[in-house]
Amino acid sequence: MAFDIRQRLGGEEVAWRYQNSLVEQFLASPEAERAGVRAGNYAYDLLEFAWNYEGVTPVTMQPANLREVVFNLFPRKITCFPDEAANIVPEVRAFLQFLSRAFSLANADRCLKCLDDGAVEQLRRALDDPRNYGMAKSVLMKGLREGADFSTPEKLEAWLARQSGGVFPPRHLEQPDIQMVDDPYMLQAASRSPRRGADKGRRKMQKASRRRNR
């Protein structure tokens, strides 16, 4: 059955299947090939954050939503070195180009205009600004810059446990949703939103599978 880009995302299972299917199609596209995209995790993060925090899909996303996700939510939620902006922006650009060509979405063309020649530097500065970090990201960036070994979820969890003496959020606070992305030394620490829940583990496995196929 043909993919319906305009389908309603009523529940988590539907949203997860929609986002995953769309990213898989993107990975097989000429846009992804030209941009050298193999894992598609930033495209997935764009879809997930846009839906979870802005309540929009590729069909309803507007430039203001894209700017919020890329320049505000990505710096808050994705833990990586600032120079990773040089990979994030081209992948998001390629994904928007794919949406425009494959589904004739005029709003994707409008969103593309937000990612001009200055977009990489703008995102790099935002990723490097501690004022954009939440508590979880602050802790993870500390470890990243100190050379902590985050190459597996188990090593990450062990490191976080060693930080629990007043550094990591107390147990009575909601813990961050920590997901491994592309590079072993790049982590995503995204706080749970109301639309996240039961399929989190499956999404992690899918991202890991895409990493193995890079």
ZIVEN-V348333 format. One record per residue. N is the residue number from 1. RES is the residue in one letter. PHI is phi in degrees with one decimal (NA if undefined). PSI is psi as a letter, one per 30 degrees, with the letter a starting at -180 (none if undefined). BURIAL is # if it has 24 or more other C-alpha atoms within 12 Angstrom, else .. Layout:
# ZIVEN-V348333
N&RES&PHI&PSI&BURIAL  N&RES&PHI&PSI&BURIAL
This chain:
# ZIVEN-V348333
1&M&NA&k&.  2&A&-65.4&k&.  3&F&-71.7&k&.  4&D&-100.6&j&.  5&I&-64.7&f&#  6&R&-100.6&g&.  7&Q&-65.5&l&.  8&R&-79.3&k&.  9&L&-102.9&i&#  10&G&-75.7&e&.  11&G&-134.8&l&.  12&E&-63.2&e&#  13&E&-63.0&e&.  14&V&-63.7&e&.  15&A&-62.8&e&#  16&W&-62.5&e&#  17&R&-64.4&e&#  18&Y&-61.4&e&#  19&Q&-63.8&e&#  20&N&-65.6&e&#  21&S&-62.7&e&#  22&L&-66.6&e&#  23&V&-66.4&e&#  24&E&-61.7&e&#  25&Q&-65.0&e&#  26&F&-60.6&e&#  27&L&-62.4&f&#  28&A&-91.6&g&.  29&S&-90.9&l&#  30&P&-64.6&f&.  31&E&-64.2&e&#  32&A&-65.9&e&#  33&E&-63.6&e&.  34&R&-62.9&e&.  35&A&-85.0&f&#  36&G&72.6&g&.  37&V&-85.6&k&#  38&R&-121.2&e&#  39&A&-97.7&e&#  40&G&76.0&g&#  41&N&-69.6&e&#  42&Y&-73.9&e&#  43&A&-63.6&e&#  44&Y&-63.8&e&#  45&D&-61.4&e&#  46&L&-58.9&e&#  47&L&-62.8&e&#  48&E&-66.1&e&#  49&F&-67.5&e&#  50&A&-60.9&e&#  51&W&-77.1&e&#  52&N&-68.1&e&#  53&Y&-108.0&f&#  54&E&-108.0&f&#  55&G&70.4&g&#  56&V&-123.0&l&#  57&T&-111.6&l&#  58&P&-56.2&f&#  59&V&-74.0&e&#  60&T&-105.0&f&#  61&M&-63.9&k&#  62&Q&-118.3&l&#  63&P&-51.1&e&#  64&A&-63.0&e&.  65&N&-65.9&e&#  66&L&-63.1&e&#  67&R&-61.2&e&#  68&E&-62.5&e&#  69&V&-68.1&e&#  70&V&-73.9&e&#  71&F&-98.4&f&#  72&N&-117.4&e&#  73&L&-74.4&e&#  74&F&-56.5&e&#  75&P&-61.2&e&#  76&R&-78.0&e&#  77&K&-106.1&f&#  78&I&-102.4&k&#  79&T&-97.5&j&#  80&C&-160.5&l&#  81&F&-69.3&k&#  82&P&-55.7&e&#  83&D&-67.0&f&.  84&E&-64.9&f&#  85&A&-54.5&e&#  86&A&-68.2&f&#  87&N&-100.2&e&#  88&I&-65.5&e&#  89&V&-62.2&e&#  90&P&-60.2&e&#  91&E&-67.3&e&#  92&V&-65.4&e&#  93&R&-57.4&e&#  94&A&-61.4&e&#  95&F&-65.1&e&#  96&L&-65.2&e&#  97&Q&-62.4&e&#  98&F&-60.9&e&#  99&L&-60.2&e&#  100&S&-64.2&e&#  101&R&-73.2&e&.  102&A&-73.1&f&#  103&F&-124.5&g&#  104&S&53.2&h&.  105&L&-92.6&j&#  106&A&-65.3&e&.  107&N&-67.1&f&#  108&A&-65.2&e&#  109&D&-64.5&e&#  110&R&-65.2&e&#  111&C&-65.0&e&#  112&L&-57.7&e&#  113&K&-65.0&f&.  114&C&-72.3&f&#  115&L&-103.2&i&#  116&D&-81.9&a&.  117&D&-63.1&f&.  118&G&-93.0&g&.  119&A&-67.3&e&#  120&V&-62.6&e&#  121&E&-67.1&e&.  122&Q&-61.5&e&#  123&L&-70.1&e&#  124&R&-58.6&e&#  125&R&-64.6&e&#  126&A&-66.3&e&#  127&L&-67.8&f&#  128&D&-93.8&f&#  129&D&-95.4&j&.  130&P&-59.3&f&.  131&R&-65.1&f&.  132&N&-88.8&f&#  133&Y&-88.9&k&#  134&G&-81.6&a&#  135&M&-61.8&e&#  136&A&-64.1&e&#  137&K&-66.5&e&#  138&S&-58.2&e&#  139&V&-65.9&e&#  140&L&-66.8&e&#  141&M&-65.5&e&#  142&K&-58.2&e&#  143&G&-65.1&e&#  144&L&-59.9&e&#  145&R&-75.5&f&.  146&E&-89.2&g&.  147&G&81.3&g&.  148&A&-61.7&k&#  149&D&-86.2&j&.  150&F&-109.9&g&#  151&S&-73.1&f&.  152&T&-138.1&l&.  153&P&-56.8&e&#  154&E&-66.0&e&.  155&K&-67.0&e&.  156&L&-62.0&e&#  157&E&-63.7&e&#  158&A&-64.7&e&.  159&W&-65.3&e&#  160&L&-62.1&e&#  161&A&-62.7&e&.  162&R&-70.8&f&.  163&Q&-91.6&g&.  164&S&-72.9&f&.  165&G&-75.5&i&.  166&G&92.2&f&.  167&V&-92.3&e&.  168&F&-79.2&l&#  169&P&-53.9&k&.  170&P&-56.9&l&.  171&R&-63.4&f&.  172&H&-76.9&f&.  173&L&-92.7&l&.  174&E&-64.9&k&.  175&Q&-79.5&l&.  176&P&-70.8&l&#  177&D&-89.4&j&#  178&I&-98.1&k&#  179&Q&-127.7&k&#  180&M&-76.0&k&#  181&V&-126.9&a&#  182&D&-12.6&d&#  183&D&-91.5&k&#  184&P&-57.3&f&#  185&Y&-103.7&g&#  186&M&-124.5&k&#  187&L&-127.4&l&#  188&Q&-114.7&k&#  189&A&-117.3&j&#  190&A&-108.9&k&#  191&S&-64.2&k&#  192&R&-65.2&k&#  193&S&-110.6&l&.  194&P&-58.7&f&.  195&R&-90.3&f&#  196&R&-94.7&l&#  197&G&172.3&c&.  198&A&-62.7&f&.  199&D&-94.1&g&.  200&K&-58.0&e&.  201&G&-62.5&e&.  202&R&-66.1&e&.  203&R&-63.8&e&#  204&K&-61.4&e&#  205&M&-63.7&e&.  206&Q&-66.0&e&#  207&K&-63.4&e&#  208&A&-61.8&e&#  209&S&-63.0&e&.  210&R&-65.3&e&#  211&R&-64.0&e&.  212&R&-63.8&f&.  213&N&-93.6&g&.  214&R&-65.4&none&.
